[in-house]
Amino acid sequence: MRFLYYSTSYYANHGGSIQSIEFFNQLNFHNDITEKAIFPIIQRKEELEKESNFSMRSFLRSIPLLQVLFFFRRNSFHYKKLVKKIIEFRPDVILIQIDSNFLQIKQLRKRFPNLIICSQINGSPFDEPFKNIAFKDKFLDMQLQAYLESDLNIFISDFSRERIMGDKMNIDRDIVIHNGTDPGKFFPILDSDSLRIKWNYPKDKFIIGYIGTLDFHKQLGVLIDVFKELLKDYPNLYLVIIGDGPALVKLREKVINLSLSQNVQLEGWIKHEHINENLNCFDLAVHHYANTYMNPLKIFEYLSSGLPVIAPDIPSVRAIFRNREDLLITGPSHLELKNAMKEVLTDEKLKGRLSNNQHLIHEIEGNYTWKKYTDNIISKINRKL
């Protein structure tokens, strides 16, 4: 099998990048793949900067008709070079990690009728970047019609599959494969004191941590507000937020305005290979909010590192994990998050049960790894050949 992987997230600094890198690397261990290629090989620096220009995107989001123009422009990106790559590489299969470019599926189907086309779908662009687009119902139908042209659609949650495909869902074409992690990269480290010294964290504090892309919809401002309230009763608390993204500047301003600079550390972006050591400096990991369709891979990384985790109340989390046994599920509101964090702080039995849960770690190692994720995808693709 000659395999072409089309991912514009491969060089980005968010979860989609980790998924694409880990998946592409795992292809090396499949003997049925005779040759693989990634497309685009590299994005121009100015192209990456253009796509990460938040002020421009924010402006476009406020004007529905401009979003229509921007959406069609986005769907023209890379297409001519992609066609050239397909002609030169002659793949049997192309897997597209969809961002907002699903219109290219129909174009590829028409141009290359014998090519096996698969879509890796982490969500709908109309939930976030194009949520205010004019004629939204029309675009949602266009999205559905595009995926009907795929030979295989891979969703990260049942909710996302049902929401996008509706009554057109076909269980042979439209499958759900949850995200995973790499147990070789995420695991418990017992000597947290030396790690805290290495990464410049206070040794004597109870550290609450978050790692991920700092998007506005993740409501990290709520986490900071709750932290400030809890700090009054628990002065030994310390909050660490690691990551970069459009909300970083506002979060820094918030920390200063709330006089929390001595209690909150905004670390910014760090290399992926350093995340496990930073996670092992935490006493509690918080990922309290995610959109309903999501399957946050950070949850898997937190749990593989042996941390007690506060997780969002979304379908994929409830489908995979047991509340109060594997992790603690919270609603998105200020009060719900405060109660959940306070419970972990005060209930030693609960905290102990959620910490370094070896049964759960072994379950993740067996069922939710990038190897398992890739094996499942390749197995499904082989049935299409």
PyMOL commands that set and color helices and strands:
alter all, ss='L'
color gray80, all
select helices_A, chain A and resi 15-29+45-51+54-61+64-74+79-89+103-111+136-147+158-168+192-198+216-218+220-233+248-257+272-279+297-304+315-320+334-346+348-354+358-367+370-382
alter helices_A, ss='H'
color red, helices_A
select strands_A, chain A and resi 2-7+35-39+93-97+116-121+152-155+174-176+206-211+237-242+264-268+284-286+309-312+328-330
alter strands_A, ss='S'
color yellow, strands_A
deselect
rebuild
show_as cartoon
